[in-house]
Amino acid sequence: MFERVSIVGRGRVGSAVAARFEERGVVVSDMRAELVMLCVPDAVIATAAGRVQPGPWVAHVSGATHLSALDPHRLRFSVHPLQTFTRTRGSEQIDGAWAAVTGETAEAVARGRWVSDTLGLRPFDLADDSRALYHAGASIASNYLVALYRSASHLFEKAGAPPEALVPLMRRTIDNSFELTGPVARGDWATVDAHLAAIRAAAPQLEPMYQSLAEIVGRLEGL
């Protein structure tokens, strides 16, 4: 569908996307590109789009930014790889990830899905007006997982336990389809209270987080 693609922005996402396109035989070049993919920070998408001469298709890879940021281009769509990227790895980071595809026409969606398939992503359609809610869910799953790990690591350090021991536990929780175990699942509120007392004494800044999460989990489980 696209034989020549221009990648604007070679950061964590852009470098992986460019490498994968090249692996799949798509020419990555600024010359005569049929598609310009903006892999730039959300705050500068509109500025970057404004610098693209009308003609080719234009897309961005943001999860939260509406398609209107690509004005004045009418040939437009977005493909958001639902993955976290790092500079220390390459295109293999894309493997197995899903992608949110947003387009205003059937052709735009089809082209977005082609990009996803070519990159090795698993596409699903996302309405433009659902982007903020979708991205909030993605942020909770990724960013707040980091916060939870660091918080748990801090408690382990206070207890004299190795923080790296938490990693297999967290991975098994994912492998077990997030089945809830532990004191909240059992309705063991005496243990929860003991946790709160210990946290209050050793790391009081983490007490509100623990209490809020225990209450949320309890409500979700109907306890």
N, C-alpha and C positions, 0 to 999 in steps of 0.2 A: 504493500500500500504506500509506504514511503521508502524511497531508495536513498535519499540524502537528508540528513538531519543535522541541524545546528544546535549545539548545547551551549547555552549562556549561563555561565557559572560553573566552575569546576571544583566545588567544595566536596563535602562528604557524599552527598547524593549525586551531584553532577558527574563526578569522576567515575563513580560506579556505573551510572547509566551510560555514559559515553563508552566505557570499556565493554559493557555488555552488548551495546549496539554493534560495535566493531567485531565482537566475537560472532555475532549473528549475520555478518555480511552487509550491514547497513553502513553506508559511507557517512562519517561524521565530519562535516565541513561547513564553514560559513558561506561557501560559494554555492549558489543555486540550490539552496536548501528548500525542500518542500515542507518541512516542519521545523519550527524554532521552538525548542523546549527551554523554558525559563526555570533554571534550577538555582534560584537566588532567594535570599531571605524574603519573607512575606512583605516586609515594609517597603521593599524596592521593586516588587513585581510590577506595579502600575508604571513606574518610571522606566523599567526595562522594556515593558510592552510598548510604551510610547516611542521608543527608539527603533523599533522594528518597522521597516517599511511594509505597508500593506501588500498582500499577495499570498505569502505562504500561510499555512496553518500555524497557529500559535497556541502553545499549551504551557501550563505551569504544573509543578509537582507539589503544591501546598495542600495541606489537609483542611485548613480553616478559611482560606481566601476564596471569595466568590469570583465567579467568572467575569463579573463586571470590571475587575481589576485589569482585564485584558483589553479593555476598550482602547482604541476604536475598532479593533479586529472583530470581525463577525465569524470568521473561520477559526473556531477556538474550542478547546476542551481542557480538562485537567485529568491528570493521572497521579494519584497520591499513593506511593508505595508505603504500605502499612508496615514499616520496619524502622528500626533504629540503625543508624550508620556510623561508622568510624573511619578515620583516615588510614588506620593501620591495616585495613582489609580491603579487598577488591570487589569485583563484580559478584563473587560468590555470596555476598551478603544478601543479594536479591533472591536467591533460591529459596523457594518454599513460602515466600511472603505473598500476602494478598494485596490488592490495589483497589482503591475507590476511584471509579471513573464517573466523571460528570460532563455532560454535554447538553446543549439546548436543542439539538436536532438528532434524528436517527443516524445521520451520517457522522456527526461529531462523536456520538457514543461508539459507533462502529470503529472509527479511527482510534479512539481512546483504548478500546478493547484490543485492537491490533497492536498498539504500542505495548500494552500490558503483556499480551501473549508473547510478543517478540522479546521482551525483556525477561520473560520467565516468571511473571507475576500471575496471580489468580484474580481476575477482575470481578468486581461487583459494581452495580450501578448505585450512585448516590445522588440524591436530589440536591440542587445548589443551596436550597434554604435549610438543609439539614446538616450543613457542614460544621457549624459550631458545636452542635450536640455530638456529632460523630467524633470530632477532634478532641472534645472533652473526654470522651470515653477512651480514646487512644492515649491521651496524656495521663489519665489515671493508671492505665495498664502499664505504661512504660516509665514515665517520670516518677510517679509515686511509688512504683516498685523499688526504684533506686532509694527513695527516701525511707521506705520501710526497711530495706536491707541495712542502710547506714544506721538507722535507729536501733534495729536489733543488734547490729554489730557493737554499738556503743554499750548496750546492756551486757552483752557477752564480755566485752573488755572489762567492764566494772566487776563482773562476776569471776573474772580470771579464766574465761573459756575462750577458745579460738574462734574468731568470727568466720573464718573460712569453713568451719563446720556447718554453717547455715546453708551453704550453697546446695549440697545434695538434698537437704530438706526442702528447699524452695523448688528445686527441679522436680522432685518426686511429687510435690503438690500439684504442679502443672501436669505431670504425666498421669496423675490420678484424676484428671478432669476437674480439678479444683474442689474435690470432695472435702467438706469441712470436717475437721477433727478438733480435739482439744476441749478445754473447759467450757467454752461458750456452747459448743455443739452438745455437750453433755448436760448443760444447764447447771454447771458446777460454779455457782456464783461465789462460793467461799474462796475458791482458788483465784478467781478473778479479783476479789478484794485483796487477797494476799499479794497478787501481782502489783496492784495499784499501790499498796503500802510500800512494797520494796522499791518500786519506781520512784515514788514520792521521796524516799530517803536517798536514793542514789543518783537519780536523774530526773528531778522534778519537772524539767522542761518538756519531758516526754509523756507526763501523766495525762494531759488533756487529749493528746492524740490516741493513747491507748484506750481511755474511757470512751471517747467518741466512736472509735472503731468497734469496740466491744458492743456498744449500744446498736450500731448500724448492723453488725452481723446478727445480733440477737433479733432485731426486727425482721431482717431478711429471712431468717430461719423460723420466724413465727414463735420465738421464745419469749 
